[in-house]
Amino acid sequence: MSRITKNLLLVGSLPFDTVEEVFRTMGPRLSAHLPSIPDGEVGDRLYWTCFQCYRVLHGHPDVETVQRPDRINGVENWRPSGYRDQWIFRVRPGAKEVRFGDPGWRLGYAKEALNSYFVFKTLRKEGFIAPHVRFQVCIPLTGSIIEHYFRDPDDYPKIKPGYEQALRDEIAMMTKKIPPEDLVIQWDACSEVLDLEGFYDWTPKDDKFERLISPCERLTPSIPDDVLVGYHFCYGTLGGWPIVKQNDLALCVKLANAAVERSGRRVDYVHMPVQPDRFDDAFYAPLSGLKVGDTKVFLGLIHHQDVPEGFSKRMAAARRRLPDFGLASVCGYGRRPPSELDAIIDSHAAAIEALAQHRHG
């Protein structure tokens, strides 16, 4: 039986300046329907993996910076405006392996999580967040760092083992400092999806799926069983969602099946986005091939700028192939204008109400 009984998921980032704003705003309005709540990935993490570039990779003695984002008005800048001015790295010639010191803290995920958890548990105790809600930490899978920022495939075996060990150390630190029964780890797979859709022209074509899914079996088994684990498969928002248009849900279903099979422990949920303009059965037909057992499936049917009729048509089309699922947006909202926030919250609240009506209708 699934350990998740709630039917709404917040995928990750939100357009706030502080984690306190996230919890005080989202908690009272949505947490009754959420199994967990993220801290909004505020600050540097609003640009997702980019903070790993300047905090972790840039300046590492065994890594060379090949390219960095363009200056803005002549002033240095670490945030890319699009794929033209991304960070690009390579392993320094002569280096046989890249390792990361300060285990548990070097990547910054544990430090951010512990600071956010203190705010989370304080506001939950004060009633801003429903008592059952867990604290959700979103971490990119390996390919969303290595394959994305390193353009020479010969570098992958030199840096992947060390980076994955650093990820395991970060999670070990989190589960040491945060009660496991209060924690959710969500693996975010965006570059993996883009690579499999053919967006990257620098990655090896042979055994591509194996290369991108295999981190699941190296990273996930060590997470304590009391921690909930989920996967978010993403089509990216840099420059607007999606970076690559979905033809159907076949790739997400294939990834979900493989992640559940190869994670070496229970996977509590998978999330997959849905194109807003697809109401035809062909798009949703791959859902009939899901083989994830009692893992909860969240579909990204919520598009907050859509009309309610569009959401209802997508939900009806999905239910023909998968009668039971939870709801989410396609991705996080961290880079959306804050002025859209009320509409974002309203759309989530309306969607969960519509789902309840469909189930009892």
TORPAFI-680969 format. One line per 3 residues: their letters; for each residue x, y, z of N, C-alpha, C. Coordinates in pm, whole numbers, plus 32768, in hexadecimal, padded with zeros to 4 digits. Atoms other than C-alpha are relative to their C-alpha. Layout:
BEGIN
A = X,Y,Z,X,Y,Z,X,Y,Z; ...
//
This chain:
BEGIN
MSR = 8055,7F88,8000,8000,8000,8000,8058,807D,8000; 7FB3,7F84,8008,807C,815B,7FA9,8002,8047,8087; 7FF6,7FB0,7F85,80FB,822B,80CB,7FD0,808F,7FEA
ITK = 8031,7F78,801E,8077,8364,801C,7F6B,7FFA,7FE6; 8092,7FFC,800D,7F03,83A7,8049,7FCD,8086,7FCD; 802A,7F7C,802E,7EFC,8515,7FE6,8013,8009,7F68
NLL = 8009,8002,8092,7EBB,8576,7E7D,8035,807D,7FBA; 7FC7,7F89,803C,7F79,86BB,7E41,8094,8005,801E; 7F70,7FF8,7FF0,80ED,86E8,7E0A,8031,8089,7FD2
LVG = 7FB5,7F8A,802C,81BE,8825,7E02,8087,7FCF,7FD0; 7F8C,803D,803F,82D9,87D3,7D16,8083,8037,8038; 7F80,7FCD,7FD0,83E2,88BE,7D9B,8003,8095,8016
SLP = 7FDF,7F74,7FE8,843B,8A2B,7D6A,7F85,805A,7FFD; 806C,7F9F,7FF5,835D,8B54,7DBD,803C,808D,8005; 7FC5,7F7A,800E,838E,8CCD,7D80,7FFB,8053,8080
FDT = 7FF5,7FB7,7F82,83DE,8D3B,7EE3,8092,8020,801C; 7F78,7FDE,7FD8,850C,8DD8,7F86,8033,7FAB,8073; 7FD7,804C,7F8A,850D,8D05,80C3,7FAA,7F84,8010
VEE = 804D,807A,7FE7,84A0,8BAB,8133,7F8A,801D,805D; 806F,7FDE,7FA8,83C9,8C4A,8241,7F87,8030,7FB0; 806D,7FD3,8056,82FC,8CF8,8134,7FBD,7F8A,7FBA
VFR = 8037,8078,8041,82D1,8BAA,8081,7F9F,7FB9,805C; 8051,804F,7FA4,824D,8AF4,81B1,7F87,804E,8033; 8071,7FB1,7FCE,8175,8C12,8232,7F95,8015,7F95
TMG = 8060,7FE7,806C,80D4,8C43,80DC,7FBF,7F7F,7FD1; 8034,807B,803B,80AF,8AE2,8054,7FC0,7FA5,8068; 8031,805B,7F99,8075,8A2B,819B,7F6C,800E,8021
PRL = 808E,7FF2,7FDA,7F26,8ABE,820B,7FA0,7FE3,7F8E; 805E,800C,806F,7E8F,8AAE,80AE,8001,7F77,7FBE; 7FF8,807D,804A,7F08,8960,8029,802B,7F86,8051
SAH = 7FBD,8072,7FC0,7FB3,8885,8130,7FA0,7F91,802A; 805F,806A,7FDF,7E73,87C8,818A,7FFD,7F95,7F94; 8006,805D,8071,7E91,8724,8033,8089,7FCA,7FD9
LPS = 7F77,8023,8026,800C,86F6,802A,803A,7F94,805A; 7FB5,805C,7FAA,80DD,85CE,80A1,807E,8041,8038; 7F84,7FBE,7FD9,820A,86B6,80B9,8003,808B,7FC2
IPD = 7FF5,7F78,8036,8272,881B,8078,8094,8023,7FF1; 7F75,7FD6,8014,83B9,8897,7FDF,8018,808C,8036; 7FDF,7F7B,7FCB,846F,89CD,8056,8001,806A,7F93
GEV = 8006,7FA0,806E,8440,8A74,7F01,8081,8011,7FB3; 7F7E,7FF3,8042,85AF,8A4F,7EA0,8023,8093,7FEB; 7FEE,7F6F,8009,85D5,8BBF,7EEB,8094,8024,7FF4
GDR = 7F77,7FCF,800B,870B,8C93,7EB7,8045,7FC9,7F85; 7FB1,802F,8070,881B,8C02,7DDB,7FC1,7F87,7FBC; 8039,807C,8038,8758,8ABD,7DA9,7F8B,801A,7FA2
LYW = 8069,7FE2,8061,8649,8B71,7CE2,8031,7FE9,7F71; 7FC7,801F,8082,8736,8B3F,7BBF,8032,7F70,7FFB; 7FF2,8091,7FFA,8738,89CD,7C11,8091,7FD6,800F
TCF = 7F7A,8036,7FEE,888A,892C,7BD0,806E,8068,7FF1; 7F98,7F9D,801A,893F,8A70,7B7C,8051,8022,807C; 7FB3,7FDE,7F88,89A0,8AAB,7CE6,806E,7F99,8019
QCY = 7F95,8062,7FF5,8A68,8968,7CD7,8079,802A,7FAD; 7F92,7FD5,8057,8B35,8A07,7BC3,805E,805E,8049; 7FA5,7F9E,7FC5,8BB9,8B31,7C82,8027,7FDC,808F
RVL = 7FDE,8026,7F76,8BB1,8A95,7DDF,805E,7F88,8006; 7FBE,8081,7FF5,8C40,893E,7D92,8065,7FE8,7F92; 7FAB,8026,8070,8CD5,8915,7C36,8064,806C,7FDA
HGH = 7FA6,7F92,8024,8D66,8A6E,7BE4,8067,8013,8070; 7F96,7FF3,7F9D,8EB3,8A7C,7C95,8031,7F7D,803A; 7FCD,8082,7FD3,8ED1,8909,7CE0,8087,7FE7,7FBD
PDV = 7F7A,800D,803A,9044,88B6,7CAB,800B,7F9A,7F90; 7FFC,8065,8069,8FF4,878F,7BC8,7F9B,801B,7F91; 8065,7FDC,8063,8EED,8844,7AF6,8024,8086,7FC1
ETV = 7FE9,7F82,8047,8F1C,8951,79ED,7F7A,803A,7FD2; 8076,7FBB,8032,8E11,8A54,799C,801A,802A,7F6F; 7FF2,7FE5,808F,8DED,8A5F,7821,7FAE,807A,7FD8
QRP = 805B,7F90,8022,8CCA,8B55,7811,7FAB,801E,807A; 805A,7FD7,7F95,8BF9,8C1B,7906,7F9B,8062,7FC6; 8066,7FA3,8034,8AC0,8CF4,78DF,803B,8089,7FE2
DRI = 7FD3,7F7D,802B,8AEB,8E43,7835,7FF6,8067,8070; 800B,7F8D,7FA6,8B2D,8F81,78F9,7F7E,804B,7FE3; 8074,7FA9,8010,8A06,9069,792E,802D,8090,801A
NGV = 7FD0,7F76,7FF6,8A5B,91D6,78EA,8090,8006,8032; 7F74,8002,7FDC,8BC6,917A,7913,8020,7FC3,8087; 7FEC,8037,7F79,8B95,90D9,7A68,7FF3,7F68,7FFB
ENW = 8005,8092,7FFF,8BDB,8F69,7AAC,7F78,7FCD,8029; 8086,8036,7FEE,8AA9,8E87,7AB8,800A,7F68,7FFE; 7FFB,8093,7FFD,8A6F,8D1A,7B14,7F7F,7FC0,7FCC
RPS = 8080,8036,802D,8908,8CF3,7A93,7FF7,8001,7F68; 800F,8001,8092,88D8,8C80,792A,7F7A,8039,7FD6; 807F,7FCD,8037,87D0,8D2A,7856,7FC1,7F9C,7FA2
GYR = 8032,8068,805B,87AA,8BF8,7777,8070,7F9D,7FE6; 7F9C,8067,8019,886B,8AD8,76E3,807D,8034,7FBA; 7F8A,7FC9,8044,8959,8BBB,7621,806F,8022,8062
DQW = 7F98,7FD3,7FA2,8A0F,8C38,7757,8001,7FAD,8080; 7FF7,805C,7F90,8A0D,8B07,7838,808F,7FF5,8035; 7F80,802D,7FCD,8B27,8AA4,791D,802A,7F82,7FB4
IFR = 7FC9,807A,8039,8C07,899F,7879,8086,7FE3,8046; 7F86,8028,7FBA,8D1B,88DB,7929,8041,7F8A,7FBA; 7FBE,807D,8026,8E1B,87CF,78E3,805D,7FD6,8072
VRP = 7F9F,8031,7F9F,8EF3,86F4,79BD,808B,802D,7FD3; 7F7C,7FCC,8022,904F,8788,79CA,8059,7F91,7FC7; 7FA8,8066,8039,9145,86CD,78EA,8062,7FCA,8067
GAK = 7FA8,8040,7FA0,920B,85D3,79B4,7FB8,7FCF,807D; 804C,802D,7F8A,9102,85AB,7AC4,7FBB,7F7C,7FDF; 803C,8082,8019,9096,8440,7ADD,7F79,7FEF,8045
EVR = 8081,8004,7FBC,8F76,8477,7BD0,7FEA,8086,8045; 8024,7F85,7FBB,8EBD,859D,7C64,7FB5,7FDA,807E; 8040,801F,7F80,8E64,8584,7DD2,7FDE,8083,8047
FGD = 8033,7F89,7FBB,8DB6,8674,7EBF,8012,7FEF,8096; 7FE5,8005,7F71,8E21,86C3,8021,7F87,8028,8053; 8067,7FD4,7FA2,8D58,8723,8155,7F80,7FAD,7FF1
PGW = 8074,8058,8019,8C6D,85F3,813F,7F83,802A,804D; 8080,7FDC,7FC4,8B01,8641,8182,7FDC,8092,7FF2; 8018,7F70,8005,8B27,87B7,8150,802B,8041,7F7D
RLG = 7FBC,7FC0,8071,8BEC,87F6,8010,7FA0,8032,7F95; 805A,7FDA,806C,8AC7,8804,7F1B,7F99,8068,802B; 805B,7F99,7FCE,89EF,88E0,7FF8,7F71,7FD2,8017
YAK = 808B,802C,7FF2,88B0,8810,7FEF,7FDB,7FE6,8092; 801D,801D,7F74,88C9,879B,8157,7FF6,8081,8052; 8004,7F81,7FB6,8917,88F7,81DC,7F7D,8049,7FE9
EAL = 807F,7FBD,801F,87EC,898E,8127,7F8B,7FB6,803F; 806F,804F,7FCA,870B,8870,8195,7FF4,8010,8097; 8006,7FF3,7F6F,8767,888C,8305,7FCD,8089,802B
NSY = 8031,7F7B,7FE0,8730,8A02,830C,7F69,800C,7FE4; 808E,7FF9,8024,85E0,89DC,825B,7FAB,7FAA,805D; 804F,8059,7FA9,8573,88BB,8337,7FE0,8041,8086
FVF = 801C,7FBB,7F81,8594,8990,846F,7F88,805C,7FF1; 8072,7FA8,8019,84A4,8A90,83D8,7F81,7FAD,7FED; 8071,8059,801A,83C0,8977,835F,7FC2,7FCB,8081
KTL = 8038,803F,7F88,839C,88C8,84AE,7FCA,806A,8062; 8032,7F95,7FAA,8370,8A13,8565,7F76,802D,7FD2; 8081,7FD1,8033,8255,8A85,8481,7F97,7F90,8000
RKE = 8060,806E,7FF4,81B6,892D,8480,7FCB,7FF8,808F; 802A,8000,7F73,81AF,8937,85FB,7FA1,8073,801C; 8056,7F8C,7FEC,810D,8A90,85E7,7F7E,7FF7,7FB1
GFI = 807E,8016,8047,7FFD,8A07,8500,7FF9,8036,7F73; 8002,7FCE,808A,8062,8AA4,83B4,8005,7F8E,7F9A; 7FF4,8076,8055,80A0,8948,8325,7FB6,7F8E,8044
APH = 804D,806D,7FC7,7FBD,881B,8357,805C,7F9B,8046; 7FAA,8057,7FAE,8041,8721,845D,803C,7F8A,7FB6; 7FD1,8079,8043,8066,85FD,836A,806E,801B,7F99
VRF = 7FAB,7FDE,8071,8141,86B7,826E,8094,7FEB,8021; 7F70,8012,7FF4,82AC,8654,823E,804B,8072,7FBA; 7FA8,7FA0,8040,83D1,872D,81D5,803E,7FC1,7F84
QVC = 7FD6,8036,8080,842D,86FA,8066,8080,8042,7FCE; 7F81,7FD0,8035,8591,871B,7FDF,800D,7FCF,7F70; 7FF5,8022,808F,85C1,8724,7E63,8092,8008,7FD7
IPL = 7F73,800A,8025,8714,86B4,7DD9,800A,7FCD,7F71; 7FF1,8031,808A,877C,868F,7C6B,804A,7F7B,7FFB; 7FB5,807A,801D,87E5,8538,7BF0,8085,8024,7FBC
TGS = 7F77,7FE6,802F,894C,8516,7B78,8006,803F,7F76; 7FF9,7FCE,8088,8908,8555,7A08,7FDF,8093,7FF2; 8026,7F73,8006,8872,86A9,7A52,8071,805D,802E
IIE = 7F86,7FB5,7FE4,89CA,8716,7ACB,806C,7FDA,7F9A; 7F8B,8028,804D,8ACD,8648,7A14,7FE8,8009,7F6A; 8019,7FFC,8090,8A35,8611,78BC,7FDE,808C,7FD0
HYF = 8028,7F79,8029,89AF,8772,78BA,8077,805F,7FF4; 7F96,7F9A,7FFA,8AEA,8833,7914,8087,7FD1,7FCA; 7F83,8034,8036,8BFF,874D,7896,7FE6,7FCB,7F73
RDP = 801E,801E,808A,8C0B,8731,771B,805B,7F94,7FC4; 7FAA,806C,802F,8D1E,8628,76FB,7FDB,7F80,804A; 8029,807C,7FBD,8C93,84CB,7742,8072,7FB5,8043
DDY = 7F8F,8041,7FBE,8DF2,8455,779D,800F,802F,8091; 7FF9,7FCD,7F77,8DCC,852A,78D7,7FA0,7FB7,805E; 8069,8037,7FAA,8C9B,846D,7956,8035,7F99,8065
PKI = 7FD0,8060,7F9C,8D4D,8343,79F5,8063,803A,8063; 7FA1,7FC1,7FA5,8E47,8430,7A94,7FBA,804F,806E; 8041,7FA7,7F9F,8D49,850F,7B44,7F81,7FC4,803D
KPG = 807F,8034,7FCD,8C08,8446,7B6D,800E,7FB8,8086; 7FF8,8046,7F7E,8C7E,835B,7C84,8013,805E,8076; 7FE9,7FA2,7F92,8CFE,847A,7D57,7F87,8055,801E
YEQ = 8075,7FAC,7FEA,8BCB,8550,7D22,7F8F,7FAE,8040; 8069,8053,7FC4,8AE0,842F,7D72,801F,7FDF,8091; 7FDD,8015,7F74,8BA1,83E7,7EB0,7FE0,807D,8052
ALR = 8023,7F84,7FB9,8B77,8555,7F10,7F6A,800A,8015; 8091,8001,7FEF,8A00,8533,7ED3,7FD5,7FA1,8070; 8021,805E,7F94,89EE,83FF,7FB1,8024,8039,8089
DEI = 7FD6,7FC2,7F81,8AAD,84BC,80BE,7F9E,806C,802C; 8061,7F97,7FDF,89B9,85E0,80AA,7F80,7FC4,803A; 807B,803F,7FD0,888C,84FB,80D5,8016,7FBE,8087
AMM = 7FE1,803A,7F7D,8935,8442,81F2,7FFF,806A,806D; 8000,7F94,7F9D,8968,858D,82A3,7F71,802E,801D; 808C,7FDA,7FEB,87FA,85ED,826C,7FB9,7F9E,805B
TKK = 804A,8064,7FB3,8779,84A6,82F7,803B,7FEC,808C; 7FC8,7FFF,7F79,8864,84C5,8420,7FC6,8073,8052; 802B,7F88,7FBA,87E5,8621,8478,7F69,8016,7FFC
IPP = 8092,7FF2,800F,8678,860A,8402,7FC2,7F77,8017; 803E,8083,7FEC,8595,84F1,8482,7FD3,7FC5,7F7B; 8025,803A,8082,856D,8404,8358,7F6B,7FFA,7FE8
EDL = 8091,8007,800F,83F9,83E2,839B,7FC1,8088,7FE3; 802F,7F79,801B,83DD,855A,8361,8034,8035,7F7B; 7FB3,7FD3,8074,849A,8563,8217,7FD0,7FBD,7F7F
VIQ = 8015,8033,8087,845A,853A,80A2,8078,802A,7FAB; 7F99,7FE1,8063,8574,8524,7FA1,7FC3,7FF0,7F76; 8030,8005,808A,8509,8579,7E3E,8076,8010,7FA2
WDA = 7F9A,7FF7,8068,85FA,852C,7D25,7FC5,8046,7F86; 802D,7FB5,8076,85D4,8627,7C09,8053,7FD5,7F86; 7FBC,802D,807B,8626,85A5,7AAB,7FD0,8056,7F8C
CSE = 8021,7FA8,8070,8621,86BB,79A8,8061,7FEB,7F8C; 7FA0,8015,806C,8764,86A0,78E1,7FF7,7F72,7FCB; 8013,808A,802C,8724,852A,78D8,7F94,7FF8,7F95
VLD = 806F,8000,8060,85D9,8565,7827,802A,8045,7F7F; 7FD7,7FB5,8078,866B,8669,773A,8064,7FB0,7FAD; 7F9E,8051,8047,878D,8585,76E3,7FBA,7F8E,7FB5
LEG = 8047,806F,8040,86A4,8461,769A,7FA5,802F,7F8E; 8051,7FC8,806D,85CE,8546,75C1,8056,8035,7F8D; 7FA6,7FD7,806B,8704,8595,74F0,8028,8091,8001
FYD = 7FE0,7F70,7FFB,8734,86FB,7566,8096,8019,8009; 7F70,7FED,7FF2,88A4,86CD,75BF,8048,7FBC,7F8C; 7FB7,803A,8070,898E,8697,749A,808D,7FD6,8026
WTP = 7F78,801F,7FD8,8ACA,865A,7567,800A,7F7E,8050; 7FFB,8078,7FAE,8A69,8524,762D,8003,7F82,7FA9; 7FF9,807C,804E,8AAB,83BC,75BA,7F74,7FCC,7FDE
KDD = 8082,8035,802B,8990,831D,74F6,7FEC,7F6F,802A; 800B,808C,7FD9,89DE,81B5,7558,7FDD,7FF3,8093; 8026,801E,7F74,893A,812B,7694,7FD6,807D,804D
KFE = 8024,7F81,7FC1,88AB,8283,76DC,7FA2,7FEC,8077; 8060,8013,7F93,8785,820B,77AE,8045,7FC4,807A; 7FB9,803F,7F91,8865,812C,7881,8058,8065,8048
RLI = 7FA7,7F9C,7FC3,895D,8246,78BB,7FB4,8060,805A; 804B,7F9B,7FB7,884D,8331,7935,7FAB,7FC8,8071; 8055,8038,7F97,877A,8243,7A06,8054,7FBA,806C
SPC = 7FB1,804D,7FA0,8897,8187,7AB2,801F,8048,8082; 7FEC,7FC1,7F7D,88D0,8296,7BBD,7F96,7FDC,8067; 8069,8026,7FA0,8786,8226,7C58,802E,7F8F,805A
ERL = 7FD8,8074,7FB1,8822,80DF,7CC7,807F,8019,8050; 7F8B,7FDD,7FB1,895A,818B,7D4D,7FE1,8065,806E; 801D,7F94,7FA1,88B5,82AB,7E07,7F8E,7FE1,8060
TPS = 807C,800D,7FB3,8763,8236,7E86,7FFF,7F92,8068; 800C,806B,7F9E,8797,80E9,7F3C,802B,8024,808D; 7FCD,7FDE,7F7A,8852,818C,805D,7FA6,805E,804D
IPD = 805C,7FA6,7FB9,8732,8278,80B3,7FAC,7FAD,8061; 804D,8050,7F9E,868C,81F8,81F5,7F6F,7FEC,7FD5; 8086,8023,802E,853E,814E,81BD,7F96,805F,8037
DVL = 8064,7FA5,7FC7,8485,8242,82A1,7FF4,8082,7FB0; 8005,7F8A,8056,84D8,8359,81AA,7FAC,7FDE,7F85; 8049,8011,807D,83DE,837F,808D,805B,802B,7F8C
VGY = 7FAE,7FE1,8075,8484,8380,7F35,7FA5,8010,7F86; 804A,7FEA,807A,83F9,840F,7DF2,805B,8028,7F8E; 7FB8,7FD5,8078,8467,845B,7C8E,7FA9,8063,7FB3
HFC = 8041,7F9A,8054,840D,8592,7BC4,8045,8001,7F79; 7FCB,7FFE,8088,843E,856D,7A4D,7FD3,8081,7FBD; 8017,7F74,8021,845B,86C4,79B3,802E,8021,7F73
YGT = 7FDE,7FD2,8086,8461,8768,785D,803C,808C,7FFF; 7FB2,7F86,7FF8,8509,88A5,78DA,7FB1,8080,7FEB; 8044,7F7F,8008,84A3,8A12,7900,805A,8072,7FD6
LGG = 7FA7,7F92,8025,85D8,8ADA,789D,7FD9,8033,7F75; 8033,7FC8,807C,854E,8BC2,7794,7F6E,7FE3,7FE9; 808D,8022,800B,83ED,8B43,77D4,7FEB,7F6B,7FF6
WPI = 801C,8090,8001,834D,89ED,7803,7FB0,7FDD,7F83; 7F8E,805A,7FEB,8389,88FD,775C,8073,8025,7FA3; 7F8E,7FEB,8058,84E6,890F,76CD,7FF1,7FA7,7F84
VKQ = 801F,805D,806D,848B,87DF,75F8,7F6F,7FD7,8010; 808E,8023,7FF8,831F,879C,75A6,7FEE,7F6A,800B; 8020,808E,7FF1,8291,864F,7615,7FAB,7FCF,7F8B
NDL = 8057,8040,8062,820A,856C,7507,7F91,7FB1,8045; 805F,804C,7FB1,815F,8492,760C,8044,7FE0,8086; 7FC9,8020,7F7D,819E,83FB,7765,8057,7F83,7FFF
ALC = 7FB5,807D,8007,8265,82D0,76E6,8086,8007,8049; 7F7E,7FF7,7FBF,83BA,834C,775C,7FF2,8008,8098; 8014,7FF5,7F6F,8339,83AE,78B5,7FD9,7F79,803C
VKL = 8028,8084,7FCF,8296,8258,78DD,8078,7FA2,8003; 7F89,8054,8003,83D7,81A9,7875,805F,8023,8072; 7FA9,7FD5,7F92,84A0,8278,796E,7FC6,7FD9,8087
ANA = 8040,8023,7F81,83A4,823F,7A85,800F,7F6B,801C; 7FF4,8091,7FED,83A3,80C7,7A51,808E,7FD9,8027; 7F75,8022,7FE5,851E,80B8,7A4E,802D,8033,8089
AVE = 7FD8,7FC8,7F7F,8549,819C,7B7C,7FCA,7FAD,8072; 803C,8052,7F96,845A,80CE,7C4E,8046,7F78,8007; 7FC1,8083,8002,84FD,7F89,7BE0,808F,8003,8036
RSG = 7F70,8001,7FE7,8663,7FF9,7C18,802D,8054,8077; 7FDA,7FAA,7F90,8658,80D4,7D4E,802C,7FB2,807C; 7FCF,8050,7F91,869E,7FB4,7E3C,7FB7,8016,8083
RRV = 8053,7FE7,7F8B,8592,8025,7F2E,7F79,8033,7FCD; 8083,7FCD,8026,842A,809F,7F31,800A,808A,7FC1; 8012,7F7B,803A,83DC,81C1,7E49,7F70,8029,801B
DYV = 8085,7FDB,7FD1,82B5,827F,7ED6,7FAE,804C,7F9A; 804D,7FBC,8069,8259,8359,7DAD,8058,801D,7F87; 7FC1,7FCD,807A,82AD,83BA,7C4A,7FA8,8070,7FCB
HMP = 8049,7F8F,8038,824D,84FE,7BA0,8027,8010,7F6E; 7FE5,7FE8,808E,822D,853B,7A2B,7FA8,8070,7FCC; 804A,7F8C,8032,81C4,867A,7976,7FA7,7FDB,7F8A
VQP = 8060,8016,806D,80AF,8699,7872,7FF6,8080,7FAE; 8011,7F8D,8059,809C,877F,7744,7F73,803B,8011; 8084,7FC4,7FE6,7F7F,887B,7774,7F9C,7FF0,7F8F
DRF = 8059,8002,8073,7EF4,8857,7615,7FE1,7F72,7FCE; 8017,8089,802B,7EDA,86DC,760B,7F8C,7FC2,804E; 8078,803D,7FC5,7D85,8646,764B,7FE0,7F79,7FBE
DDA = 8019,8079,804D,7DA1,851F,755B,8034,7F84,8048; 7FDC,807C,7FBC,7DBC,83B6,75CC,808F,7FD5,7FE1; 7F7A,802C,8025,7F02,837F,7510,806B,8035,8060
FYA = 7F9E,7FC6,7FA5,7FBD,8467,75FC,8006,7FB1,8083; 8009,8040,7F7D,7F47,83AE,7736,8008,7F68,7FFA; 8003,8092,800F,7F43,824B,76A9,8075,7FB9,8045
PLS = 7F92,8046,7FBD,80A0,81F5,7731,7FE9,7FE9,8095; 801B,8017,7F72,8013,8211,7894,7FD0,7F72,801B; 802C,808A,7FEF,7F7C,80BA,785C,8076,7FA1,8014
GLK = 7F89,8053,7FF0,80E1,8034,785D,804D,8017,8080; 7FBC,7FE9,7F80,813C,80B1,79B9,800B,7F7C,804E; 7FE8,8076,7FAC,81D8,7FA0,7A90,8049,802E,807D
VGD = 7FC2,7FC4,7F8A,8216,8054,7BD6,7FC1,7FD0,8083; 803C,8035,7F87,8148,7F88,7CCC,7FAB,8066,8046; 8050,7FA1,7FB4,80B9,805B,7DE2,8040,808A,800C
TKV = 7FC5,7F79,8004,8198,8186,7D98,7F97,8064,7FD2; 805F,7F98,8024,80C3,82C0,7D8D,802D,8048,7F82; 7FE3,7FB7,807C,80B0,8369,7C39,7FC1,8089,8008
FLG = 8031,7F76,8009,8091,84E4,7C29,8010,802F,7F6F; 7FFC,7FCD,8088,8039,8574,7AD5,7FFF,8099,8002; 7FF7,7F6E,8007,8098,86DA,7A7E,7F95,803A,7FA6
LIH = 8072,7FD1,804E,7F3F,8737,7A02,7FDF,8092,8018; 8022,7F77,7FDA,7F3A,888D,7AA8,8055,8064,7FB2; 7FC1,7F8F,8044,7F8C,89B3,79C7,7FB4,807C,802D
HQD = 804B,7F9A,7FB7,7F34,8AE5,7A93,7FC8,806E,7FA6; 8034,7F9A,805B,7EFD,8BC8,7965,7F97,7FC7,7FA0; 8060,8044,8055,7E0E,8ACF,78C8,7F72,801B,8031
VPE = 808C,7FF5,7FD7,7C93,8AE0,78CA,7FD8,7F7E,8043; 8028,807B,7FBA,7BE3,89E4,79B0,7FD5,7F91,7FA2; 802D,8067,805D,7B4F,8931,7884,8076,7FAF,7FCA
GFS = 7F8B,8047,8031,7CAC,88DC,780A,8031,7F99,8064; 7FD8,805F,7F97,7D08,883E,7956,7FA0,7F89,8004; 8063,806D,7FF9,7BC6,8774,795C,800F,7FA0,7F8B
KRM = 7FEF,8057,8076,7C02,86F0,77FC,807F,7FAB,800E; 7F86,804F,7FEB,7D67,8687,7852,7FE9,7F94,8069; 8016,8061,7F96,7CF6,85DE,7991,7FA9,7F8D,7FCF
AAA = 8058,8068,8035,7BE1,8522,78DE,804D,7FA3,7FA3; 7FB1,8052,805C,7CD3,84AB,77D1,8060,7FA6,804C; 7FA2,8051,7FB1,7DD0,8435,78D5,7FB8,7F90,804A
RRR = 8049,8064,7FB2,7CC7,837D,79A1,7FD6,7F88,7FAB; 8022,8072,8055,7C6F,82A5,7876,8071,7F9A,7FFD; 7F8E,805B,8000,7DCC,820F,788D,8035,7FE1,808B
LPD = 7FCF,8013,7F78,7E1B,8239,79FF,7F96,8037,8060; 8072,7FCF,7FB1,7CE9,824C,7AE2,8027,804A,8080; 7FDE,7FC7,7F7F,7DA3,82AD,7C1F,8088,8044,7FF9
FGL = 7F83,7FB5,7FFE,7EAD,83BD,7C35,7FEE,807F,8051; 8001,7F7F,7FC1,7F0D,84F9,7CEC,8021,806E,7F9D; 7FF1,7F8C,8058,7F38,8656,7C60,8079,8055,8026
ASV = 7F91,7FA2,7FEB,8056,874A,7C35,8007,805C,7F87; 7FE0,7FAF,8075,80D3,885B,7B50,8068,7FB6,7FAE; 7F9C,8042,8053,81C6,8806,7A3A,808C,800C,803C
CGY = 7F7C,7FE6,7FCA,82EF,8897,7AF6,7FF2,8063,8072; 8003,7F99,7F9B,8350,8990,7C03,7FE4,8088,7FC3; 8027,7F7A,802B,82F8,8B01,7BF3,8067,806B,8026
GRR = 7FA0,7FA1,7FC8,8436,8BA1,7C77,8024,8075,7FA6; 7FDA,7F93,805B,847B,8C6E,7B3F,7F87,8042,7FC0; 8077,7FBA,802D,8312,8CDC,7B09,7FF3,8084,804E
PPS = 8013,7F82,7FB7,82AE,8E42,7B69,7FB0,7FEB,8080; 804C,800D,7F83,823C,8E5B,7CD5,7F6E,802C,7FF2; 808A,7FD1,8014,8104,8F0F,7C55,7FA3,7F8E,7FD7
ELD = 8053,8072,802A,808C,8DBC,7BD2,7FE0,7FA1,8074; 8008,8061,7F93,8099,8D17,7D28,7F71,7FE1,802B; 808A,8019,7FD7,7F2C,8D46,7D87,7FB9,7FA4,7F9D
AII = 803D,8056,8065,7EC2,8CAA,7C3E,8037,7F72,8009; 7FC3,8085,7FF0,7FB4,8B8A,7C78,7FBC,7FB4,8071; 803F,8042,7F8E,7F22,8B3E,7DCE,7F6E,7FE0,7FE2
DSH = 808E,8017,8020,7DBC,8B66,7D55,7FEF,7F8A,7FA0; 800C,806D,8060,7DF8,8A79,7C33,8018,7F78,8042; 7FE8,807D,7FB8,7E83,896D,7D1B,7F86,7FDB,8057
AAA = 8076,8019,7FAB,7D5E,8993,7E0C,7F89,7FD3,7FAB; 8070,8026,8057,7C62,8982,7CEE,8015,7F76,7FC5; 7FE4,8083,803C,7D0F,8852,7C57,7FE3,7F90,8063
IEA = 8016,806B,7F9E,7D05,8789,7D98,7F6B,7FF1,801F; 8091,8007,7FEE,7B95,87E0,7DC5,7FBE,7FB8,7F8A; 8037,8043,8076,7B4C,8772,7C60,801E,7F6C,8002
LAQ = 7FDE,808E,7FF7,7C03,862A,7C9A,7FA3,7FB9,8061; 805C,803C,7F9F,7B2F,85E5,7DCD,7F75,7FEE,7FC7; 8085,800A,803E,79F2,862B,7D0A,7FFB,7F8F,7F99
HRH = 7FFB,806B,8062,7A5E,8540,7BF3,7FFA,7F78,8045; 7FFB,8082,7FBA,7AA3,842A,7CEE,7F7C,7FDB,803E; 8081,801C,7FBF,7952,844E,7D94,7F8C,8011,7F9F
G = 8069,7FE9,8061,7896,849A,7C53,7FCF,7F80,7FBE
//
